[in-house]
Amino acid sequence: MTYHNRHECKYVVPEAVAARLLKRVAPFVQPDPFAAQSPTHSYAIASLYLDDQQNSLYRETIEGRPHRHKLRVRSYSDEPSAPVFLEVKRRRDRVVQKLRCPVPRCALPALLGGETDHVDGLSAPKLASLREFLRLQQLSKAIPRLLVRYDREAWVGRDEDDVRVTFDRHLSATPEGQAIVRVRDSRYETLQPRGVVLELKFTDRCPPWMADAVRACELRRRSFSKYCTSVDALAELGQELPS
């Protein structure tokens, strides 16, 4: 089992600043292959977040614990044949570590119910990632609590595959207590994060051109959790997470 160490620098910026940043980094990036066919270089993402009934994982983030983790199931399509991805996202101070394992969509309810006999053909690293996800899920007694959806405009480094620049827009969410991950769902409530969620991602060292763009655009790094933001926004609308 291998966690991939990453740096993820987050900013919430107006559209004008997002456009300015993209113009600065344009010579060094190209569209993400999964978004290249879209006129906006974007694709939809839906994530099912798991937590316990006391919202412990939510509180760890709100309190700014230096060592914490999230459990989520990610999907990019509602096609029955499209896989979903079980993800563990750990934070160790400013370093992010991720595990990820694709599984058949139809196997998700059984897997979240503790059954592991529904997945075949995984490589040894993917199987180890699956087991770690389920171990942490059982340890924290995490269950489905919330669906979050947004559109991601994604760019990757021309000469650095580990470098990504993403712009997330149109954040929406809905409480969800079942093992379901839908990109399209009439229950989604549109939320207002007060800007575009910009993320600059790299491994080990920030590229000089990225650091130059941050300085030129006068960006100020901040913490932003789509999960916590969505929980708080839905609570203001009187929508509680399922127990």
Backbone as a ProteinNet text record, in pm:
[ID]
protein_1_A
[PRIMARY]
MTYHNRHECKYVVPEAVAARLLKRVAPFVQPDPFAAQSPTHSYAIASLYLDDQQNSLYRETIEGRPHRHKLRVRSYSDEPSAPVFLEVKRRRDRVVQKLRCPVPRCALPALLGGETDHVDGLSAPKLASLREFLRLQQLSKAIPRLLVRYDREAWVGRDEDDVRVTFDRHLSATPEGQAIVRVRDSRYETLQPRGVVLELKFTDRCPPWMADAVRACELRRRSFSKYCTSVDALAELGQELPS
[TERTIARY]
84.7	0	87.9	65.3	147.8	61	85.3	22.4	106.3	40.3	108.9	107.6	226.9	239.1	223	134	106.6	94.5	121.9	92.4	-26.8	-127.1	-246.2	-266.4	-243	-259.7	-394.4	-480.9	-617.6	-635.7	-717.8	-752.6	-897.8	-969.8	-1103.3	-1093.9	-1115.2	-1085.3	-1203	-1215.3	-1315.8	-1281.5	-1381.1	-1359.8	-1249	-1241.6	-1139.5	-999.1	-980.6	-849.3	-819.7	-922.3	-903.5	-857.1	-918.3	-880	-736.9	-703.1	-567.9	-464.2	-493.7	-402	-383.3	-493.4	-483.6	-400.1	-414.7	-335.2	-186.7	-152.7	-11.9	48.7	-30.9	25.9	5.3	-69.7	-104.8	14.8	131.6	244.7	297.6	261.3	319.4	222.1	93.9	-6.7	-82.5	-153.1	-240	-364.3	-475.7	-597.8	-577.8	-637.9	-643.3	-704	-646	-699.9	-848.2	-897.6	-1038.7	-1129.3	-1068.5	-1147.5	-1119.2	-1027.2	-981.3	-1092.6	-1192.5	-1299	-1408.4	-1407.1	-1508.4	-1468.5	-1562.8	-1530	-1475.8	-1516.5	-1470.4	-1358.7	-1312.1	-1208.4	-1250.6	-1380.7	-1436	-1505.1	-1517.9	-1596.8	-1661.9	-1769.4	-1843.4	-1784	-1787.4	-1741.6	-1849.5	-1881.7	-1970.9	-1895.9	-1906.4	-1839.4	-1937.4	-1941.4	-2019.4	-1925.8	-1950.6	-1865.6	-1922	-1831.7	-1868.1	-1820.8	-1899.9	-1863.7	-1943.3	-1907.4	-1987.4	-2104	-2187.9	-2308.1	-2276.1	-2154.3	-2113.8	-2038.1	-2030.4	-1958.8	-1812.6	-1747.6	-1610	-1512	-1525.3	-1433.2	-1456.8	-1581.1	-1614.2	-1546.5	-1557.1	-1502.3	-1349.9	-1285.8	-1140	-1094.1	-1169.7	-1134.7	-1164	-1283.1	-1321.5	-1223.5	-1177	-1084.7	-940.7	-915.6	-781.6	-681.2	-727.2	-633	-523.5	-397.1	-289.5	-286.8	-332.5	-338.3	-484.3	-537	-677.3	-696.4	-817	-843.7	-991.1	-1019.2	-1155.6	-1175	-1299.1	-1337.9	-1446.3	-1425.3	-1524.8	-1525.4	-1637.1	-1652.8	-1678.5	-1593.4	-1599.2	-1650	-1727.1	-1779.1	-1773.7	-1752.7	-1747.3	-1859.2	-1941.7	-2046.7	-2155.8	-2277.6	-2387.7	-2410.5	-2325.3	-2339.4	-2322.5	-2412.6	-2402.6	-2269.3	-2208.3	-2082	-1960.9	-1980	-1867.4	-1831.6	-1702.7	-1664.7	-1681.5	-1679.5	-1666.4	-1532.7	-1484.7	-1350.5	-1356	-1310.8	-1300.4	-1171	-1180.1	-1062.8	-1044.5	-920.6	-878.3	-790.8	-824.8	-744.2	-694.1	-566.1	-504.2	-431.5	-432.1	-351.9	-255	-127.7	-22.2	40.8	-8.3	27.4	-10.7	85.6	52.7	68.9	101.4	118.5	-7.8	-55.9	-175.4	-133.7	-191	-165.4	-297	-294.4	-417	-399.7	-506.3	-522.6	-648.2	-648.5	-762.4	-775.8	-899.7	-925.2	-1055.3	-1052	-1176.1	-1249.2	-1381.8	-1463.2	-1589.8	-1652	-1777.8	-1885	-1962.4	-2068	-2166.2	-2198.4	-2297.3	-2247.3	-2114.2	-2058.1	-2051.8	-2079.7	-2060.8	-2144.3	-2275.2	-2352	-2293.4	-2253.1	-2197.8	-2064.9	-1980.3	-1850.7	-1865.4	-1954.2	-1973.8	-2044.6	-2104.9	-2165.4	-2069	-1942.1	-1839.6	-1810.9	-1877.6	-1853.3	-1748.1	-1647.8	-1538.4	-1534.1	-1635.6	-1633.1	-1685.9	-1718.3	-1783.8	-1687.5	-1557.8	-1459.1	-1350.7	-1331.9	-1228.8	-1133.9	-1016.6	-924	-846.5	-845.1	-768	-620.3	-535.8	-392.4	-364.2	-246.3	-210.7	-215.1	-162.9	-172	-315.9	-400.4	-539.7	-614.3	-586.1	-649.9	-608.8	-482	-435.9	-505.4	-526.3	-597.4	-741.6	-805.6	-943.2	-951.2	-861.5	-863.1	-838.5	-751.6	-725.5	-847.7	-915.2	-1038.7	-1140.2	-1161.4	-1261.1	-1218	-1087.9	-1039.2	-1070.5	-1040.1	-1067	-1216.4	-1293.2	-1438.4	-1494	-1449.5	-1499.2	-1448.1	-1321.9	-1263.2	-1338.8	-1375.3	-1444.3	-1596.4	-1645.9	-1790.3	-1856.3	-1788.6	-1835.4	-1940.8	-2041.9	-2152.2	-2176.1	-2248.4	-2279.8	-2356.1	-2311.7	-2376.5	-2413.1	-2330.2	-2346.7	-2295.2	-2371.9	-2328.4	-2289.5	-2173.9	-2125.6	-2097	-2137.1	-2114.4	-2059	-1970	-1917.9	-1858.5	-1828.8	-1764.3	-1618.9	-1528.2	-1384.5	-1322.9	-1267.1	-1183.7	-1041.3	-982.9	-857.5	-747.6	-628.7	-509.3	-394.4	-307.2	-190.2	-64	48	174.3	215.2	265.7	310.3	428.9	519.8	640.4	647	543.2	542.8	407.4	400.5	273.1	211.1	292.2	240.3	185.8	192.1	146.6	6.1	-83.3	-220.5	-266.1	-345.8	-412.5	-560.9	-644	-787.2	-870	-985.1	-1081.7	-1215.9	-1267.6	-1393.7	-1505.6	-1617.2	-1731.3	-1861.9	-1968.8	-2105.5	-2117.3	-2069.6	-2077.9	-2223	-2261.7	-2395.5	-2385	-2487.5	-2481.3	-2620.8	-2629.5	-2754.5	-2722.3	-2796.9	-2777.5	-2802.7	-2724.7	-2741.3	-2700.6	-2793.6	-2765.1	-2748	-2756.6	-2742.2	-2609.3	-2570.7	-2446.1	-2470	-2496	-2530.2	-2443.4	-2386.8	-2309.6	-2364.5	-2432.6	-2493.5	-2439.5	-2402.2	-2365.2	-2490.4	-2596.9	-2723.8	-2825.1	-2879.4	-2978.1	-3059.6	-3189.9	-3275.6	-3271.6	-3217.7	-3214.2	-3099.1	-3002.1	-2887.5	-2931.2	-2874.8	-2894.9	-2770.9	-2789.9	-2677.6	-2625.4	-2494.7	-2431.2	-2347.8	-2310.3	-2235.7	-2105.7	-1995.7	-1867.9	-1798.3	-1866.2	-1812.4	-1687.6	-1688.8	-1578.6	-1546.8	-1443.1	-1393	-1292.6	-1304.7	-1209.4	-1091.7	-980	-858.8	-766.4	-714.6	-617.3	-494.4	-378.4	-249.4	-186.3	-156.4	-114.1	19.5	105.7	236.2	295	395.4	466.2	603.3	636.3	768.6	794.1	812.2	856.9	763.3	728.6	644	724	673	744.7	761.8	874.6	897.7	788.3	737.7	633.9	505.1	478.1	357.9	375.3	491.9	519.9	514.8	565.8	561.1	416.6	329.4	189.7	118.2	149.9	90.1	127	253.8	298.1	235.3	233.7	180.6	33	-41.9	-186.9	-219.4	-114.8	-130.6	-229.3	-210.8	-299.3	-265.1	-368.1	-351.6	-410.8	-323.7	-366.6	-463	-565	-661.3	-712.2	-767.9	-828.5	-969.7	-1004.6	-1140.4	-1175.9	-1278	-1326	-1464.7	-1477.7	-1610.2	-1706.9	-1656.7	-1741.9	-1795.5	-1706.4	-1749.3	-1833.6	-1793.7	-1871.8	-2013.5	-2026.6	-2158.5	-2242	-2180.6	-2253.6	-2309.1	-2225.3	-2267.4	-2377.9	-2362	-2460.9	-2595.2	-2594.1	-2720.5	-2786.8	-2706.4	-2763.3	-2837.3	-2781.7	-2849.3	-2982.2	-2993.2	-3118.6	-3213	-3170.9	-3253.8	-3243.7	-3137.6	-3120.9	-3009.6	-3044.2	-2948.8	-2899.4	-2779.5	-2726.7	-2801.5	-2815	-2886.1	-2806.8	-2877.7	-2812.4	-2822.5
-119.4	0	123.9	213.5	333	458.2	543.4	675.4	766.4	846.9	942.5	1078.5	1131	1258.9	1373.6	1466.2	1578.3	1707.5	1815.7	1948	2002.8	2048.5	2107	2245.7	2347.1	2484.4	2536.2	2575.4	2616.3	2767.3	2821.2	2962.6	2974.8	3071.6	3104.5	3243.6	3253.5	3378.4	3419	3548.4	3592.8	3538.4	3537.4	3488.7	3566.8	3696.2	3777.1	3733.2	3697.7	3651.4	3512.8	3427.1	3294.9	3307.6	3398.8	3420	3473.3	3562.5	3619.4	3512.6	3427.4	3319.1	3223.3	3185.8	3093	3151.5	3280.4	3345.8	3339.9	3353.4	3349.7	3211.1	3106.7	2971.1	2901.5	2963.4	2899.4	2842	2908.6	2851.2	2720.3	2690	2575.8	2460.2	2479.1	2375.3	2342.6	2230.8	2188.4	2126	2116.9	2060.7	1918	1888.7	1750.8	1664.1	1545.7	1460.1	1429.8	1420.6	1389.4	1509.8	1629	1749.8	1813	1753.9	1816.8	1834.5	1745.9	1753.4	1852.9	1900.5	1995.9	2137.3	2219.2	2358.5	2438.3	2401.4	2471.9	2396.9	2285.6	2202	2156.7	2123.8	2088.6	1953.2	1893.2	1771.2	1773.8	1699.1	1696.4	1591.6	1623.1	1531.1	1522.6	1401.6	1380.1	1298.2	1337.3	1266.2	1236.2	1110.9	1069.5	1067.4	1155.3	1161.4	1073.4	1003.9	918.8	984	966.3	1017.7	938.8	952.6	886.4	975.1	927.3	1002.5	1124	1131	1248.7	1350.3	1324.7	1413.9	1434.1	1326.7	1336.9	1383.7	1331.6	1371.7	1517.7	1560.4	1701.6	1788.4	1749.7	1830.2	1836.4	1727.4	1728.7	1836.3	1853.3	1955.6	2095.1	2114.6	2245.5	2292	2199	2233	2247.5	2214.7	2230.2	2130.7	2008.9	1907.5	1884.5	1886.6	1869.7	1730.6	1630.1	1493.3	1450	1433.2	1395.8	1325.1	1271.7	1205.2	1219.5	1197.8	1193.8	1062.4	1016.1	898.1	940.1	911.1	949.9	849.7	851.2	770.3	866.4	862	961	897.7	977.6	932.2	1046.7	1009.6	1108.3	1088.2	990	955.9	878.8	885.2	805.9	678	649.6	527.6	405.9	306.7	188.1	115.7	121.3	50.8	128.9	257.2	339.8	305.1	289.4	256.7	377.1	349.4	454.5	432.2	534.7	529.2	552.2	453.8	469	543.5	649.9	733.1	760.4	750.4	796.3	918.8	1028	1149.7	1186.9	1166.3	1198.8	1332.8	1406	1528.7	1516.8	1541.2	1545.2	1682.8	1773.1	1914.5	1966	2008.3	2064.1	1962.7	1840.6	1736.6	1650.8	1626.6	1545.8	1408.9	1304.3	1167.2	1105.5	1036.4	979	831.9	758	622.2	621.3	538.4	538	400.7	351.9	219.9	221.6	184.3	175.1	45.7	54.7	-64.3	-53.6	-164.8	-158.6	-85	-3	74.6	-16.1	-128.3	-218.3	-283.4	-283.4	-347.3	-252.9	-123.6	-24.9	-53.6	-81.5	-106.9	-221.3	-329.8	-443.4	-406.9	-333.4	-295.7	-206	-106.9	-19.4	-91.2	-205.2	-288.1	-387.7	-384.4	-470	-597.8	-618.5	-739.1	-709.6	-796.6	-774.3	-880.3	-964.1	-1072.3	-1030.4	-901.4	-856.6	-790.7	-790.9	-726.6	-827.5	-848.6	-939.6	-865.6	-923.4	-873.5	-749.8	-710	-592.6	-627.6	-532.6	-551.4	-547.7	-593.9	-596.3	-456.9	-352.4	-218	-169.2	-195.9	-152.2	-229.2	-356.9	-436.6	-386	-349.6	-294.1	-161.9	-80.1	47.1	23.1	-74.3	-108.9	-151.7	-235.7	-285	-172.2	-77.7	34.2	124.7	149.3	227.6	162	32.5	-37.6	-45.4	-56.7	-59.4	72.9	183.8	314.5	339.8	292.1	308.2	236.2	112.7	35.4	91.9	139.6	195.6	319.9	404.2	529.7	516.5	397.4	371.3	470.7	495.5	594.9	535.4	614.4	574.6	687.3	660.5	768.4	881.2	1006.6	1121.3	1232.1	1251.9	1371.8	1349.7	1398.7	1403.3	1546	1561.2	1691.5	1682.5	1784.9	1787.2	1923.6	1922.2	2047.8	2019.8	2126.5	2117.2	2159.8	2078.6	2105.3	2136.8	2256.2	2290.3	2249.2	2160.3	2097.4	2113	2146.1	2162	2086.1	2031.3	1957.1	2018.1	1996.7	2051.3	1991	2074.9	2025.3	1930.4	1962.5	1881.3	1816.6	1836.7	1783.2	1718.2	1586.7	1515.9	1527.1	1554.7	1559.3	1695.7	1791.9	1928	1946.7	2003.1	2027.5	2165.1	2228.4	2354	2331.6	2345.1	2318	2434.2	2454.3	2556.6	2487.2	2488.8	2421.9	2524	2496.2	2587.5	2510.8	2585.8	2531.4	2423.1	2453.9	2360.2	2340.1	2214.9	2182.4	2058.7	2035.3	1923.3	1881.9	1759.6	1709.4	1601	1593.1	1481	1348.5	1246.4	1115.1	1006.3	919	812.6	675.9	669.6	542.2	537.1	417.1	397.8	431.9	559.8	608.2	729.5	731.7	847.2	888.5	1001.7	1048.8	1186.2	1200.9	1332.2	1417.1	1353.8	1424.5	1377.2	1471.8	1440	1566.4	1556.3	1674.4	1731.9	1657.2	1704.3	1800	1809.1	1895.6	2039.8	2098.5	2239.5	2317	2423.1	2504.6	2586.5	2583.9	2655.7	2770.2	2862.9	2981	2991.2	2934.5	2944.3	3078.3	3179	3315	3318.3	3244.9	3251.7	3116.9	3116	2994.1	2929.3	2798.9	2727.5	2685.9	2752.2	2727.4	2636.8	2532.7	2445	2431.2	2447.7	2426.5	2304.2	2202.1	2073.7	2031.9	1980.6	1936	1838.3	1765.1	1671.3	1729	1724.4	1764.5	1914.8	1968.6	2106.6	2185	2306.2	2393.3	2443.4	2425.3	2474.9	2626.7	2678.7	2824.1	2904.4	2856.3	2931.8	2939.8	2836.4	2838.8	2937.7	2935.3	3030.2	3173.9	3197.3	3331.6	3376.9	3284.6	3318.8	3353.3	3280.4	3308.5	3449.7	3485.5	3620.1	3727.3	3703.9	3804.6	3831.1	3726.3	3740.8	3771.7	3781.9	3816.4	3721.9	3592.6	3492.7	3472.6	3449.1	3420.6	3283.2	3193	3055.2	3049.5	2962.5	2945.5	2802.1	2765.4	2633.3	2638.1	2536.5	2528.2	2382	2336.7	2199	2199.2	2132.1	2122.3	2047.7	1948	1871.3	1961	2029.9	2112.4	2230.7	2293.4	2404.7	2360.7	2241	2190.6	2156.8	2095.2	2063.7	2191.9	2295.1	2420.8	2489	2490	2556.5	2486	2352.6	2278.9	2297.9	2307.8	2330.7	2465.1	2565.3	2696.5	2687.7	2588.3	2567.6	2471.6	2428.1	2339	2193.6	2156.8	2018	1953.7	1854.2	1783.2	1657	1613.4	1490.3	1371.2	1263.1	1144.7	1077.7	1014.9	944.7	794.8
0	0	0	-95.6	-108.7	-107.6	-8.6	-10	-98.7	-180.1	-265.2	-197	-165	-96.1	-194.4	-160.4	-248.8	-168.5	-235.4	-180.8	-256.7	-184.8	-244.9	-183.6	-262.8	-216.4	-265.3	-172.8	-207.6	-191.5	-281.6	-279.3	-325	-273.2	-322.7	-381.1	-512.9	-584.1	-672	-704.9	-802.4	-941.2	-1028.9	-1165.2	-1235.9	-1212.4	-1278.6	-1239.1	-1112.3	-1066.6	-1123.5	-1130.8	-1190.2	-1335.3	-1410.4	-1550	-1559.9	-1469.2	-1469.4	-1438.5	-1341.2	-1305.4	-1422.2	-1487.5	-1599.5	-1712.6	-1736.6	-1841.4	-1807.4	-1680.1	-1638.2	-1655.6	-1627.1	-1630.5	-1764.6	-1856.2	-1983.7	-2059.7	-2063.7	-2138.3	-2079.2	-1955.3	-1886.5	-1866.8	-1905.5	-1881.3	-2009.1	-2005.1	-2113.7	-2052.4	-2126.6	-2068.9	-2018.5	-1907.2	-1858.4	-1968.3	-1996.4	-2103.3	-2088.7	-1964.8	-1943.1	-1971	-1979.7	-2003	-2138.3	-2213.8	-2337.2	-2440.2	-2440.4	-2540.7	-2503.3	-2380.5	-2336	-2376.2	-2424.8	-2460.8	-2342.9	-2220.9	-2101.7	-2029.7	-2089.8	-2027.8	-1888.6	-1874.4	-1744.2	-1748.5	-1632.2	-1616.5	-1478.1	-1464	-1337.3	-1243.2	-1114.8	-1010.5	-903.5	-862.3	-748	-644	-518.9	-410.6	-298.5	-257.2	-141.2	-21.1	76.6	195.2	305.5	374	486.4	615.9	721	852.3	954.8	1081.5	1184.1	1224.9	1313.1	1351	1436.3	1489.3	1567.4	1481.2	1349.9	1257.8	1298.8	1339.7	1389.5	1282.3	1160.4	1054.5	1014.9	1020	996.8	1102.3	1229	1337.1	1330.6	1289.2	1276.8	1179.2	1070.8	972.1	1025.2	1082.8	1136.2	1243.1	1324.9	1433.1	1384.5	1257.5	1202	1254.5	1284.9	1333.3	1228.3	1266.7	1167.7	1105.2	1180.6	1129.9	1125.7	1004.5	990	855.9	837.4	710.5	673.3	546.1	494.3	419.6	418.4	341.7	244	116.2	16.8	-98.3	-169.4	-289.7	-403.9	-505	-613.3	-742.6	-818	-946.5	-1046.4	-1172.8	-1279.8	-1381.8	-1358.5	-1454.3	-1382.6	-1438.3	-1384.1	-1463.5	-1560.8	-1639.5	-1549	-1559.2	-1472.9	-1485.6	-1604	-1625.6	-1575.4	-1541.9	-1496.9	-1353.1	-1322.3	-1184.2	-1092.3	-964.1	-863.4	-793.8	-726	-669.8	-518.9	-443.6	-298.9	-268.9	-191.6	-166.8	-17.2	24.8	157	134.3	198.2	186.9	326	348.1	476.2	465.8	573.7	579.5	695.8	665.5	765.7	758.6	844	835.7	696.7	615.1	483.1	370.9	404.9	303.6	297.3	175.9	154	102.8	160	116.9	72.3	-42.4	-96.1	-130.9	-106.5	-157.7	-242.2	-347.2	-439.8	-501.2	-506.5	-562.2	-642.1	-771.1	-849	-818.2	-806.7	-783.5	-869.1	-902.8	-978.3	-899.3	-968	-902.9	-829.4	-891.8	-832.6	-703.9	-681.5	-562.2	-442.7	-463.9	-357.3	-232.7	-241.8	-119.1	-36.5	-103	-29.6	35.3	-36.5	18.5	140.6	132.6	247.9	361.5	329.3	432.2	492.5	448	506.5	431.2	316.3	237.6	131	120	24.7	-84.8	-93.3	-191.4	-328.1	-344.6	-468	-566.2	-534.2	-620.1	-655.3	-784.5	-832.6	-925.6	-944.1	-1044.8	-1007	-880	-840.3	-828.2	-867.2	-845.9	-695.9	-657	-515.2	-452.6	-518.5	-457.6	-443.5	-544.6	-536.2	-426.9	-415.5	-310.7	-173	-157.8	-30.3	-0.5	-104.5	-85.3	-44.1	-106.8	-70.4	75.6	116.7	254.5	354.6	319.4	409.1	419.9	307.7	311.4	404.4	386.9	468.2	614.4	638.8	777	847.1	779.3	838.9	851.9	755.7	763.3	885.5	905.9	1020.3	1151.9	1151.4	1273.1	1317.2	1222.3	1255.1	1249.8	1217.4	1207.2	1111.7	1000	903.3	810.7	783.2	696.3	595	486	391.7	460.1	434.8	498.1	399.5	295.2	214.7	72.2	-25.1	-164.9	-200.8	-263.4	-308.4	-457.9	-531.5	-675.6	-716.6	-817	-872.4	-1010.1	-1081.8	-1212.4	-1197.1	-1251.4	-1238.9	-1374.6	-1387.9	-1502.8	-1466.1	-1546	-1504.2	-1608.7	-1560.6	-1643.8	-1579.4	-1663.5	-1614.5	-1674	-1606.3	-1654.2	-1788.2	-1877.5	-2008.2	-1994.8	-1904.3	-1887.2	-1750	-1668.1	-1531.7	-1505.5	-1519.3	-1508.1	-1369.5	-1268.7	-1132.6	-1094.7	-1185.6	-1157.4	-1214.4	-1132.7	-1176.3	-1128.8	-1213	-1178.6	-1204.4	-1101.9	-1118	-1065.5	-1130.2	-1090.7	-1070.3	-948.8	-917.7	-904.8	-975.1	-978.1	-958.6	-933	-927.2	-819.5	-701.4	-589.7	-547.9	-530	-480.7	-393	-311.6	-217.5	-175.7	-122.4	-67	35.5	145.3	238	166.7	201	139.2	238.3	272.8	367.8	305	171.8	102.1	26.2	-13.6	-89.2	-235.4	-262.3	-395.7	-427.7	-548.7	-593.6	-729.1	-733.4	-857.1	-894.7	-1021.6	-1072.7	-1091.2	-1139.1	-1159.8	-1056.2	-983.9	-880.9	-854.9	-863.6	-848.3	-706.6	-612.4	-474	-445.1	-534.9	-509.8	-484.7	-380.3	-349.1	-392.9	-471.6	-515.2	-397.8	-378.8	-269.1	-325.4	-239.9	-284	-204.4	-257.1	-184.4	-198.7	-258.8	-273.2	-361.6	-468.5	-563	-624.2	-704.4	-767.4	-672.3	-652.1	-567.8	-656.1	-637.8	-714.2	-633.1	-698.5	-633.5	-720.6	-659.5	-724	-658	-739	-683.4	-745	-659.7	-707.3	-606	-650.2	-564.8	-529.9	-403.9	-354.2	-366.1	-488.3	-502.9	-593.5	-551.9	-633.3	-753.3	-876.2	-994.3	-987.3	-1033.5	-1028	-1097.5	-1212.5	-1283.6	-1204	-1123.6	-1040.1	-925.5	-863.3	-755.1	-807	-928.4	-987.8	-1008.6	-1053.4	-1076.8	-945.8	-840.6	-709.2	-663.8	-680.6	-640	-728.7	-859.8	-952.4	-928.9	-893.2	-870.1	-724.6	-641.5	-499.8	-430.9	-452.5	-393.2	-246.5	-166.9	-24.3	4	39.1	63.9	181.8	169.1	277.3	278.8	392.1	403.7	347.3	269.1	216.3	198.7	269	259.9	196.5	83.2	19.8	110.5	181.2	271.9	383.4	453.3	566.6	520.3	409.9	355.9	322.9	265.7	228.4	350.5	451.7	574.8	636.7	645.9	708.1	626.8	494.1	408.4	415.1	414.3	421.8	558.9	663.5	796.6	801.4	732.9	727.3	653.1	563.2	489.3	563.4	682.2	762.3	721.8	648.7	605	686.7	764.3	847.5	776.7	812.8	756.6	815.1	736.9	788	898.7	989.1	1100.4	1079.8
[MASK]
+++++++++++++++++++++++++++++++++++++++++++++++++++++++++++++++++++++++++++++++++++++++++++++++++++++++++++++++++++++++++++++++++++++++++++++++++++++++++++++++++++++++++++++++++++++++++++++++++++++++++++++++++++++++++++++++++++++++++++++++++++

